[in-house]
Amino acid sequence: MKSELLDAMLDSPVLPELIQEAQRALGREGRLREKFYADITPEHKWEFIQGQVIMHSPALNRHLLATQRVFSLLNMFVVTQRIGQVRMEKAMTVFPRNDYEPDVVFFGPAKSASIEPDTLKFPIPDFIIEVLSPSTEGRDRGIKFKDYGLHGVQEYWIIDPIAETVEAYRLEEDSYPPVAAQKDAILSSDVVPGFDISVRAIFDEEENLAALRKLIGGK
């Protein structure tokens, strides 16, 4: 995808003008981004996307439950295996142009080593999970889908709490090939080896508890 965009620009007779306009736009955007960093507060969930500040509204209970359940499963497994760190919702991940606060993120050992107690700006995650809501679905399937792939997020799960399905995308080069939504399947992560859960464990309390016991070696 990157090479296609570059080739299109290089083939244009107005390449110098395009570069100048892009530099001016990035300058304006950079100033807005610095103001964003100065203005954000920990009380709200903020994102900076394509030059716009996005403040998220409160989430529906189904969204909160799905986020909480998948976080508890992934975090328990990662903590017991000591293979990285997991964060939920308020971790601001810094991409070259945008700042996102995904619902759940995983950092492997290499990136975890750079995270300190006072870290505010987190590195690009190795694995991201987004739980859809009516107000965020366009971005989760649009700019985030592109940006995550272009900047090396190895795995991206999209959870639909209404349909009770999960789409588990795996990076190939710099994009995510299409996948089918899973409703009753077992999900297996490539980025977090051994993290295998049923889709139902994200939406059903008893299934979630059973999966937690299994992940920590219980019965």
N, C-alpha and C positions, 0 to 999 in steps of 0.2 A: 504494500500500500504506500509506504514512504517513497519508494523508488518511482512509482507511477505518478505521484504528485510532483516530484522533482522533475521528472521527464517532461511533464506537461508545461511546467514553468520554463524549463530550458528551451523548449520548442517555441515559446512565445516571442514575437518580435518586440514586445513591450516589457521584456524581462527587467531592464533597469528600473523602469517606473514601478513595476510590481514590487521589487525589492525595497525601493524607497518608501512606498506606501506601507508595506509590511513593517518596516522599521519604525515608522511614525506610529502605527497602530500599536505595536508592541511597547513603545515608549509610554503611550497613554495608558495602556493596560498595566504596565509595570507600576506606574504611579498609583493607580487605583488599587492594585494588589498590596502595596505598602500601606495604604490607608486602611485596607481591610484588616491587615495584621495588627494595626494600631487600635482598631475599633472593636474587634471581636471580644466577646466575653464568654466565660465558661458556662453561663447559665443556659445558653441556647446552642442549637446545632446549626452551624454556619458552614457554607461552602462558597468557594470562589470559582466560577465556571465561565470561561470565555469572556472575562471582563465584567461579569455580573455577580453581585453578592446574593446568595440564596439563603434565606433563613427558613428553616423547616417548621411546619406546623406540628402540633401534637399528633401522635400516631394512634390509630385504632387498636383496640385490645388484641385482635387477631394478629396484627403486625408485631406487637410487643411480645406476644407469646411465642410466635415462630422464631423471632430474633433471640429471645431468651433461651429457648430450648436448643437451638443449633449452637449458640455460643457455649452453653453449659457442656454439651457433648464434645465440641472441639477443644475447649479450654481444658476440660478434665483429661482428655487424652494427651494433649500436648504437655501439660504440667507433669503428669505421671511418667511420660516418656522422656521428659526433659529435652525436647527437640526444638524449642523456639518459644515464641510468645503470641498470645491471642488478645485482641482488644475488641471492645464493642462500642459502636455508635459515635463516641465523642473523640476518637483518635483522628486528628487531622493529618491526612497523608498528602505529601507534597509532590506533585507531578511538575514537569517542566513549565506548563502553562496554567494548570488548574490545581485547586486544593479541594480534596474531597474528604467527607467523613462517612465512610461506608458503614453498613450495619455491623458487619463482623470482618475482622482482618487477621491474617496470620503472617508472622515474620519468622523465617527460618533462622538458624543459628548465626549466620553471617550478618544479617541485618539486625538481629536482636542485640548483637554486641555493641551497636551504636546507640541503643536506647537507654537513656538515663532517667532517674527519678523526676527530673525537671524537664524532660523532653516535651515540647509542645508541637513541633513539626516532625512528624514521623516519616520514615522513608517509604518508598513505594513497596507495598506488600507483595509477598509471594503468592498469596491466595486471598481472594475477596469474595464475600457473600453479601448480596443485596436482597432484601425482602421488599417486594413490590408494594406500592400503594398508589392510589389514583393520581396523586400529585407528583410522584417521582418516577413512574414507569417510563415515561418518555425519555428521561435522562438515563435511567438504568439500562435501557435498551438502545439508547442513542449515543450521546457523547461519551458516557462512561464506558460503554461497550467498546467503542473505538479506542479511547485513550488508554484503557487498561491493557488492551492487546498491543497497541503500539509501543507501550513502555514496559513490557515484560512481565505483566502479572500472569503467572503460569497457569493459574486456574481461577475460574470465575463461575460461581453458582448463583443462579437467579431463582429465588423462592417466590412462588405465587401463593399467598395465604388464603385466597378465595378458592381457587381451583385445587389447592393442596397438592401442588406439583413442584418439582425441582428440575431446572435445566442445568446440567453440569458441563461447562465449557472448558476445554483444554487448549492451551495456546499452541498454534502451529505457525512458525515464523513470527509474524506480527499481527495475527488476527485469530479469531475463534471460528472454526468451522461450525456449521449448523448442527444442532443436536435435537433429539426429541425430548419433550417434557416427560418426566418420570413420575408416576403416581404410587406404584406399589413395589418399586424396585429397591435393590440394595445399592447405595451410593458408595463408591470407593474413590478416595483421593489419591492422585499421583504425587502431589506435592507433600502430603502428610501420609507417608506409607503406613498402612495398618489402620488408618481411620476409615472404618467401614460401618455405615449406619443404614437403617431402613428409612425410606422417605417418611413413613408413618411416624417415626420417632420425633419428627419435627412438629407434628400436628396433634399427636395424641399423648396425653400425660403418662398413661401406663406404659406405652411403648417407649417413651422417653426415659422413664425410670429404669426399664429393663435394659435399654441400650447403655445407659450410664453404668449400670452394674457390670455389664459385659465388657465395656471399655476399660474398666479398672480391675478386671480379672475376677469379678464376682460371679455369682450364679444367677 
